[in-house]
Amino acid sequence: MKIAITTSSFAKFSDAPLDLLREAGIEYVLNTTGRALTEDEAIDILQGCVGVAAGTEPLTRRVMDALPGLKVISRCGTGMDSVDRVAAEEKGIAVRNTPDGPTLAVAELTLGYALDLMRQVTRMDHELRGGTWKKRMGNLLNGKKVGLVGFGRIGRATARLFEAFGAEVAFSDPYAEDATHQKMEMDALMGWADIISLHCSKPAGGGHLIDATRLGLMREGTWLINAARGGLVDEAALHDALASGRLAGAALDVFEQEPYTGPLRDLPNVILTPHVGSYAMEARIRMETDTIRNLLDALKG
């Protein structure tokens, strides 16, 4: 049997996931492009494969139609937006993901963004490197109101980290209940919080979850963080809110189009990173190992 590993940085820090395949006698091919594959590239690399350890490439109905021998999609990560699960179910393709591996990595990155934004660390670093010695006044995280959109594994882990700094946490999530945290409707949360952090999937009907209208509901001086999904935020509307100074700052790890090349790069009050939410070494190794174990278990079934 042969499988493909399409996530571009697989096994960079540990051979343990590949050892599992070798021990099982399974041949594998790797994505050597250094980036997410296109549909056509996915079809090409997956020819003759019974399984895929998937990254964020689009595994659409068209891709599955071209791969009649595919039996398992094992996603290295939590998000399933790139997988047509309806098509997979119709074709009897098992679909798995790794919901636990990236939890702490994304939660800690989110906290890091908040601290950086509030103390303007990245902004002052850039200024100093450019020859400007300017002490910018920051803010404490202690006592701030943090609104979490999405309260699953990552949202709950993020809440614990913010609360350790003395922040007050509330959340909006139609599928979650929690007796220890205030639950709010999303529009109300926008106007309540000092910091809005997204930990959810894309809306079922498409479109932006955080559009110009919801940005307008946020209080002046709010910070926005998105380490969840590209496309959740209307990037043009966010640019306007940041450029005008109505929002204090933002941090984005995910974008509608990646690699990102848009105008947010020109603003001093936004932190941009290249989709690295799960890129903590320990978390990455666990995710990759869980991905292969899920794949092998599904193949056995």
C-alpha positions as a Markdown table, in Angstrom:
| # | Residue | x | y | z |
|---|---|---|---|---|
| 1 | Met | 0.0 | 0.0 | 0.0 |
| 2 | Lys | 1.0 | 3.6 | -0.7 |
| 3 | Ile | 0.0 | 6.8 | 1.0 |
| 4 | Ala | 0.9 | 10.4 | 0.3 |
| 5 | Ile | 2.0 | 13.0 | 2.9 |
| 6 | Thr | 0.9 | 16.4 | 1.5 |
| 7 | Thr | 1.5 | 18.7 | 4.4 |
| 8 | Ser | 4.7 | 20.4 | 3.4 |
| 9 | Ser | 6.9 | 20.3 | 6.5 |
| 10 | Phe | 6.1 | 16.8 | 7.7 |
| 11 | Ala | 8.6 | 15.0 | 9.9 |
| 12 | Lys | 11.0 | 18.0 | 9.9 |
| 13 | Phe | 11.7 | 17.6 | 13.7 |
| 14 | Ser | 11.1 | 13.9 | 14.3 |
| 15 | Asp | 11.2 | 10.7 | 12.2 |
| 16 | Ala | 8.8 | 9.0 | 14.6 |
| 17 | Pro | 5.7 | 9.5 | 12.3 |
| 18 | Leu | 7.5 | 8.0 | 9.3 |
| 19 | Asp | 8.9 | 5.2 | 11.5 |
| 20 | Leu | 5.2 | 4.1 | 12.1 |
| 21 | Leu | 4.7 | 3.8 | 8.3 |
| 22 | Arg | 7.9 | 1.9 | 7.8 |
| 23 | Glu | 7.0 | -0.5 | 10.6 |
| 24 | Ala | 3.6 | -1.1 | 8.9 |
| 25 | Gly | 5.3 | -1.7 | 5.6 |
| 26 | Ile | 3.6 | 1.2 | 3.9 |
| 27 | Glu | 5.2 | 3.2 | 1.1 |
| 28 | Tyr | 4.9 | 6.9 | 1.2 |
| 29 | Val | 5.5 | 9.9 | -1.0 |
| 30 | Leu | 6.1 | 13.5 | 0.2 |
| 31 | Asn | 5.1 | 17.0 | -0.9 |
| 32 | Thr | 8.3 | 18.6 | -1.8 |
| 33 | Thr | 6.9 | 21.9 | -3.0 |
| 34 | Gly | 7.3 | 23.6 | 0.4 |
| 35 | Arg | 3.7 | 24.9 | 0.1 |
| 36 | Ala | 0.1 | 23.8 | 0.0 |
| 37 | Leu | -0.8 | 21.9 | -3.1 |
| 38 | Thr | -3.4 | 22.9 | -5.7 |
| 39 | Glu | -6.2 | 20.5 | -6.7 |
| 40 | Asp | -4.3 | 19.4 | -9.8 |
| 41 | Glu | -1.1 | 18.8 | -7.8 |
| 42 | Ala | -3.1 | 16.8 | -5.1 |
| 43 | Ile | -4.6 | 14.6 | -7.9 |
| 44 | Asp | -1.1 | 14.0 | -9.3 |
| 45 | Ile | 0.7 | 13.1 | -6.0 |
| 46 | Leu | -2.2 | 11.0 | -4.8 |
| 47 | Gln | -2.4 | 8.7 | -7.8 |
| 48 | Gly | -2.2 | 5.1 | -6.6 |
| 49 | Cys | -2.5 | 6.1 | -2.9 |
| 50 | Val | -5.0 | 4.5 | -0.5 |
| 51 | Gly | -4.5 | 7.3 | 2.1 |
| 52 | Val | -3.4 | 10.8 | 2.6 |
| 53 | Ala | -1.8 | 12.5 | 5.6 |
| 54 | Ala | -3.4 | 15.8 | 4.5 |
| 55 | Gly | -2.3 | 19.4 | 4.9 |
| 56 | Thr | -4.5 | 22.3 | 3.8 |
| 57 | Glu | -4.7 | 21.5 | 0.1 |
| 58 | Pro | -8.3 | 21.4 | -1.3 |
| 59 | Leu | -9.6 | 17.8 | -1.1 |
| 60 | Thr | -12.7 | 18.5 | -3.1 |
| 61 | Arg | -15.2 | 16.3 | -4.9 |
| 62 | Arg | -13.2 | 16.8 | -8.1 |
| 63 | Val | -10.0 | 15.5 | -6.4 |
| 64 | Met | -11.8 | 12.5 | -4.9 |
| 65 | Asp | -13.5 | 11.7 | -8.3 |
| 66 | Ala | -10.0 | 11.4 | -9.8 |
| 67 | Leu | -8.8 | 9.0 | -7.0 |
| 68 | Pro | -11.0 | 6.0 | -6.9 |
| 69 | Gly | -8.6 | 4.0 | -4.7 |
| 70 | Leu | -8.5 | 6.6 | -1.9 |
| 71 | Lys | -9.8 | 5.2 | 1.4 |
| 72 | Val | -8.6 | 7.5 | 4.1 |
| 73 | Ile | -8.0 | 11.2 | 4.6 |
| 74 | Ser | -6.1 | 11.8 | 7.8 |
| 75 | Arg | -5.9 | 15.6 | 8.4 |
| 76 | Cys | -2.8 | 16.9 | 10.2 |
| 77 | Gly | -4.6 | 19.6 | 12.2 |
| 78 | Thr | -8.0 | 20.5 | 13.4 |
| 79 | Gly | -9.6 | 22.4 | 10.6 |
| 80 | Met | -11.6 | 20.4 | 8.0 |
| 81 | Asp | -12.6 | 23.3 | 5.8 |
| 82 | Ser | -10.4 | 22.1 | 3.0 |
| 83 | Val | -12.1 | 18.6 | 2.9 |
| 84 | Asp | -15.4 | 18.0 | 1.2 |
| 85 | Arg | -16.8 | 15.7 | 3.9 |
| 86 | Val | -20.1 | 15.1 | 2.1 |
| 87 | Ala | -18.2 | 13.8 | -1.0 |
| 88 | Ala | -16.0 | 11.7 | 1.3 |
| 89 | Glu | -19.0 | 10.1 | 3.0 |
| 90 | Glu | -20.7 | 9.3 | -0.3 |
| 91 | Lys | -17.5 | 7.6 | -1.5 |
| 92 | Gly | -16.9 | 5.7 | 1.7 |
| 93 | Ile | -13.6 | 7.6 | 2.4 |
| 94 | Ala | -12.8 | 7.7 | 6.1 |
| 95 | Val | -11.9 | 11.2 | 7.4 |
| 96 | Arg | -9.9 | 11.9 | 10.6 |
| 97 | Asn | -8.2 | 14.9 | 12.2 |
| 98 | Thr | -6.0 | 15.7 | 15.2 |
| 99 | Pro | -8.0 | 17.9 | 17.5 |
| 100 | Asp | -5.8 | 17.7 | 20.5 |
| 101 | Gly | -2.3 | 18.2 | 19.0 |
| 102 | Pro | -2.4 | 22.0 | 18.2 |
| 103 | Thr | -4.5 | 23.1 | 21.2 |
| 104 | Leu | -1.8 | 24.5 | 23.4 |
| 105 | Ala | 0.3 | 25.8 | 20.5 |
| 106 | Val | -2.6 | 27.9 | 19.2 |
| 107 | Ala | -3.7 | 29.0 | 22.6 |
| 108 | Glu | -0.1 | 30.1 | 23.6 |
| 109 | Leu | 0.3 | 31.9 | 20.3 |
| 110 | Thr | -2.9 | 33.8 | 20.9 |
| 111 | Leu | -1.8 | 34.9 | 24.3 |
| 112 | Gly | 1.5 | 36.0 | 22.8 |
| 113 | Tyr | -0.3 | 38.1 | 20.2 |
| 114 | Ala | -2.3 | 39.8 | 22.9 |
| 115 | Leu | 0.7 | 40.7 | 25.0 |
| 116 | Asp | 2.6 | 41.9 | 21.9 |
| 117 | Leu | -0.2 | 44.0 | 20.7 |
| 118 | Met | -1.0 | 45.6 | 24.1 |
| 119 | Arg | 2.7 | 46.5 | 24.8 |
| 120 | Gln | 3.4 | 47.3 | 21.1 |
| 121 | Val | 6.5 | 45.1 | 21.1 |
| 122 | Thr | 6.7 | 44.4 | 17.4 |
| 123 | Arg | 5.9 | 48.0 | 16.5 |
| 124 | Met | 8.7 | 49.4 | 18.7 |
| 125 | Asp | 11.1 | 46.7 | 17.5 |
| 126 | His | 10.5 | 47.8 | 13.9 |
| 127 | Glu | 10.9 | 51.4 | 14.8 |
| 128 | Leu | 14.1 | 50.9 | 16.7 |
| 129 | Arg | 15.6 | 48.9 | 13.9 |
| 130 | Gly | 14.8 | 51.8 | 11.6 |
| 131 | Gly | 16.6 | 54.3 | 13.8 |
| 132 | Thr | 13.7 | 55.6 | 15.9 |
| 133 | Trp | 14.0 | 55.4 | 19.6 |
| 134 | Lys | 10.4 | 55.9 | 20.8 |
| 135 | Lys | 8.9 | 54.6 | 24.0 |
| 136 | Arg | 5.3 | 53.7 | 23.3 |
| 137 | Met | 2.9 | 53.5 | 26.2 |
| 138 | Gly | 1.2 | 50.1 | 26.4 |
| 139 | Asn | -1.6 | 48.4 | 28.3 |
| 140 | Leu | -2.0 | 45.6 | 30.9 |
| 141 | Leu | -3.8 | 42.4 | 30.1 |
| 142 | Asn | -4.8 | 42.2 | 33.7 |
| 143 | Gly | -8.4 | 43.4 | 34.1 |
| 144 | Lys | -9.2 | 43.4 | 30.3 |
| 145 | Lys | -12.3 | 41.8 | 28.9 |
| 146 | Val | -11.5 | 39.0 | 26.4 |
| 147 | Gly | -14.2 | 37.8 | 24.0 |
| 148 | Leu | -13.7 | 34.4 | 22.5 |
| 149 | Val | -15.6 | 33.5 | 19.4 |
| 150 | Gly | -15.7 | 29.7 | 19.5 |
| 151 | Phe | -15.3 | 27.7 | 22.8 |
| 152 | Gly | -14.0 | 24.3 | 21.8 |
| 153 | Arg | -10.7 | 22.8 | 22.9 |
| 154 | Ile | -8.6 | 25.8 | 21.7 |
| 155 | Gly | -11.0 | 28.4 | 23.0 |
| 156 | Arg | -11.2 | 26.8 | 26.4 |
| 157 | Ala | -7.4 | 26.5 | 26.6 |
| 158 | Thr | -7.0 | 30.1 | 25.6 |
| 159 | Ala | -9.5 | 31.2 | 28.3 |
| 160 | Arg | -7.4 | 29.5 | 30.9 |
| 161 | Leu | -4.2 | 31.3 | 29.8 |
| 162 | Phe | -5.9 | 34.7 | 29.7 |
| 163 | Glu | -7.5 | 34.2 | 33.1 |
| 164 | Ala | -4.1 | 33.4 | 34.6 |
| 165 | Phe | -3.2 | 37.0 | 33.7 |
| 166 | Gly | -6.3 | 38.4 | 35.5 |
| 167 | Ala | -8.4 | 38.9 | 32.4 |
| 168 | Glu | -12.2 | 38.4 | 32.3 |
| 169 | Val | -13.4 | 36.0 | 29.7 |
| 170 | Ala | -16.7 | 35.6 | 27.9 |
| 171 | Phe | -17.5 | 33.6 | 24.8 |
| 172 | Ser | -19.9 | 33.2 | 21.9 |
| 173 | Asp | -20.5 | 29.7 | 20.6 |
| 174 | Pro | -23.9 | 28.3 | 19.6 |
| 175 | Tyr | -22.7 | 24.7 | 20.3 |
| 176 | Ala | -21.0 | 25.2 | 23.6 |
| 177 | Glu | -22.2 | 25.6 | 27.2 |
| 178 | Asp | -20.0 | 26.4 | 30.2 |
| 179 | Ala | -21.2 | 27.2 | 33.7 |
| 180 | Thr | -18.0 | 29.0 | 34.7 |
| 181 | His | -18.0 | 31.6 | 31.8 |
| 182 | Gln | -20.5 | 34.1 | 30.5 |
| 183 | Lys | -22.0 | 33.2 | 27.2 |
| 184 | Met | -23.1 | 36.0 | 24.9 |
| 185 | Glu | -24.6 | 36.6 | 21.5 |
| 186 | Met | -21.8 | 37.4 | 19.1 |
| 187 | Asp | -22.9 | 41.0 | 18.4 |
| 188 | Ala | -23.1 | 41.7 | 22.1 |
| 189 | Leu | -19.7 | 40.2 | 22.6 |
| 190 | Met | -18.2 | 42.6 | 19.9 |
| 191 | Gly | -19.2 | 45.6 | 22.0 |
| 192 | Trp | -18.3 | 44.1 | 25.4 |
| 193 | Ala | -14.7 | 43.0 | 24.8 |
| 194 | Asp | -11.4 | 44.8 | 24.8 |
| 195 | Ile | -9.9 | 41.9 | 22.9 |
| 196 | Ile | -11.7 | 39.7 | 20.4 |
| 197 | Ser | -10.1 | 36.4 | 19.6 |
| 198 | Leu | -11.4 | 33.9 | 17.0 |
| 199 | His | -11.4 | 30.1 | 17.6 |
| 200 | Cys | -14.1 | 28.9 | 15.2 |
| 201 | Ser | -14.8 | 27.5 | 11.8 |
| 202 | Lys | -16.1 | 29.5 | 8.8 |
| 203 | Pro | -19.8 | 30.2 | 8.6 |
| 204 | Ala | -21.8 | 27.5 | 7.0 |
| 205 | Gly | -23.3 | 29.9 | 4.5 |
| 206 | Gly | -20.0 | 31.4 | 3.5 |
| 207 | Gly | -19.1 | 35.1 | 3.8 |
| 208 | His | -17.1 | 36.8 | 6.5 |
| 209 | Leu | -17.9 | 36.2 | 10.2 |
| 210 | Ile | -16.2 | 39.5 | 11.1 |
| 211 | Asp | -17.4 | 42.0 | 8.5 |
| 212 | Ala | -17.6 | 45.8 | 8.4 |
| 213 | Thr | -20.8 | 45.7 | 10.4 |
| 214 | Arg | -19.3 | 43.6 | 13.3 |
| 215 | Leu | -16.1 | 45.6 | 13.2 |
| 216 | Gly | -18.3 | 48.7 | 13.7 |
| 217 | Leu | -19.8 | 47.1 | 16.8 |
| 218 | Met | -16.4 | 46.9 | 18.5 |
| 219 | Arg | -15.6 | 49.6 | 20.8 |
| 220 | Glu | -12.9 | 52.1 | 19.8 |
| 221 | Gly | -9.5 | 50.8 | 20.9 |
| 222 | Thr | -10.4 | 47.1 | 20.6 |
| 223 | Trp | -7.8 | 44.5 | 19.6 |
| 224 | Leu | -8.7 | 41.6 | 17.2 |
| 225 | Ile | -6.8 | 38.3 | 16.9 |
| 226 | Asn | -7.4 | 35.6 | 14.3 |
| 227 | Ala | -5.4 | 32.4 | 14.5 |
| 228 | Ala | -8.3 | 30.2 | 13.5 |
| 229 | Arg | -9.3 | 30.3 | 9.8 |
| 230 | Gly | -8.6 | 32.5 | 6.8 |
| 231 | Gly | -11.7 | 34.2 | 5.5 |
| 232 | Leu | -13.3 | 34.7 | 8.9 |
| 233 | Val | -12.4 | 38.4 | 8.7 |
| 234 | Asp | -13.1 | 40.9 | 5.9 |
| 235 | Glu | -9.5 | 42.0 | 5.4 |
| 236 | Ala | -10.4 | 45.2 | 3.5 |
| 237 | Ala | -12.8 | 46.3 | 6.2 |
| 238 | Leu | -10.2 | 45.5 | 8.9 |
| 239 | His | -7.6 | 47.5 | 7.0 |
| 240 | Asp | -9.9 | 50.5 | 7.1 |
| 241 | Ala | -10.6 | 50.1 | 10.8 |
| 242 | Leu | -6.9 | 49.8 | 11.6 |
| 243 | Ala | -5.8 | 52.6 | 9.3 |
| 244 | Ser | -8.3 | 55.0 | 10.8 |
| 245 | Gly | -7.2 | 54.1 | 14.4 |
| 246 | Arg | -10.6 | 53.0 | 15.5 |
| 247 | Leu | -9.2 | 49.6 | 16.3 |
| 248 | Ala | -6.1 | 49.6 | 18.4 |
| 249 | Gly | -4.5 | 46.7 | 16.6 |
| 250 | Ala | -4.8 | 43.2 | 15.2 |
| 251 | Ala | -2.9 | 40.0 | 14.8 |
| 252 | Leu | -3.5 | 37.6 | 12.0 |
| 253 | Asp | -2.0 | 34.1 | 11.4 |
| 254 | Val | -4.5 | 33.1 | 8.6 |
| 255 | Phe | -5.7 | 34.8 | 5.5 |
| 256 | Glu | -8.2 | 34.5 | 2.6 |
| 257 | Gln | -5.3 | 34.0 | 0.2 |
| 258 | Glu | -2.0 | 32.5 | 1.3 |
| 259 | Pro | 0.8 | 33.5 | 1.0 |
| 260 | Tyr | -0.6 | 36.9 | 2.0 |
| 261 | Thr | 0.5 | 39.9 | -0.1 |
| 262 | Gly | -2.1 | 42.5 | 0.7 |
| 263 | Pro | -2.1 | 46.0 | 2.1 |
| 264 | Leu | -2.3 | 45.0 | 5.8 |
| 265 | Arg | 1.5 | 44.6 | 5.5 |
| 266 | Asp | 1.8 | 48.4 | 5.3 |
| 267 | Leu | 0.1 | 49.1 | 8.6 |
| 268 | Pro | 2.2 | 49.5 | 11.8 |
| 269 | Asn | -0.5 | 48.3 | 14.2 |
| 270 | Val | -1.0 | 44.8 | 12.9 |
| 271 | Ile | 1.1 | 41.6 | 13.4 |
| 272 | Leu | 1.1 | 39.2 | 10.5 |
| 273 | Thr | 2.5 | 35.6 | 10.7 |
| 274 | Pro | 2.5 | 32.9 | 8.0 |
| 275 | His | -0.1 | 30.4 | 9.3 |
| 276 | Val | 2.1 | 29.0 | 12.1 |
| 277 | Gly | -0.6 | 28.3 | 14.8 |
| 278 | Ser | 0.5 | 24.7 | 15.3 |
| 279 | Tyr | 4.2 | 25.4 | 14.7 |
| 280 | Ala | 5.4 | 24.6 | 18.2 |
| 281 | Met | 7.8 | 21.7 | 17.9 |
| 282 | Glu | 6.2 | 19.5 | 20.6 |
| 283 | Ala | 2.7 | 20.1 | 19.3 |
| 284 | Arg | 3.8 | 19.5 | 15.7 |
| 285 | Ile | 5.4 | 16.1 | 16.5 |
| 286 | Arg | 2.3 | 15.0 | 18.4 |
| 287 | Met | 0.0 | 16.1 | 15.5 |
| 288 | Glu | 2.1 | 14.3 | 12.9 |
| 289 | Thr | 2.2 | 11.1 | 15.0 |
| 290 | Asp | -1.5 | 11.3 | 15.7 |
| 291 | Thr | -2.1 | 11.8 | 11.9 |
| 292 | Ile | -0.3 | 8.6 | 11.0 |
| 293 | Arg | -1.9 | 6.6 | 13.8 |
| 294 | Asn | -5.3 | 7.8 | 12.7 |
| 295 | Leu | -4.5 | 6.8 | 9.1 |
| 296 | Leu | -3.2 | 3.4 | 10.0 |
| 297 | Asp | -6.2 | 2.7 | 12.3 |
| 298 | Ala | -8.7 | 3.7 | 9.5 |
| 299 | Leu | -6.9 | 1.5 | 7.0 |
| 300 | Lys | -7.2 | -1.5 | 9.4 |
| 301 | Gly | -10.9 | -0.8 | 9.8 |
